[in-house]
Amino acid sequence: MTDYPIGMELVVDPDNPMNVVVNGSVGIYAPEDTAGTTLLALKDANGFPLANPLTSNAYGFLPPFLAPLPQVRWKSGEFTGFYNSFIGLRDEAVAAKNAAQDAVTEAAGAGASAAVAQAAAELAAQAATGGGVALDPTDADTLVFTTKSDGSIAVDPADADALLITA
């Protein structure tokens, strides 16, 4: 399960910033838990379990914590609001980007393998039907020549730097 870091947040009524929850009990819930029925399992910044509800300090701030969701609802008495884990969302976006890049690289490799196989098949067909010139499927800077009925020249499948000559 992903942990979403939430920094030291001020517990303040979003409708009236004069209402700060000082030294107060603050429950942390899932955003859709509007009734505040199920407290979330939290961790401290080091990953150890943290009691929920939290207690705000003399200035109205909560300690940093790790939540199981990227957005959480806080409730304290009649006040409620949301905290968002922007670092957690950023980390998820970076991981998704890296996974997408890996998938593109893997697909490109598979595509290159398919192109090499197709070129090798075309080369084999030319050799079988009697002659032609083609690019080496493993090295686009190399030409492969095949002759008519007296034999063929092809890239050695075991060593791309060698040619096989058959008669």
C-alpha angles and dihedrals in degrees: 000000000000119000117216114207116223115190130222100303131195113236102220133149104256089211095052119020089196088073105081120170102232119188087347137145111254122189120207117213142166110279093247092051094095093161092054095232104142122045115213122240105251134190131206121243090275094054098256121133114274125202115249124233095057125208121234118224129240090280095048098257128135122217115256113270144176117242130192091231132055091233127035135184119229124203130188117167108305093344125092138166144145137265123200129204103222092170090053092049091047091051090050091050092050091048091049091049091050091048090050091050090049090051091050091049091048092047091048090051091050090047091050090050090051091049091050091049091049092049091048090051091050090049091050090049091052091050091049095048097044124274146337146134125261141166115262103257091220096046121030090198093064128078122211119206125203124192132212123254097333096070144287142258118220139159112272104247089214094051121026090197093062133070125217117218117197128183 
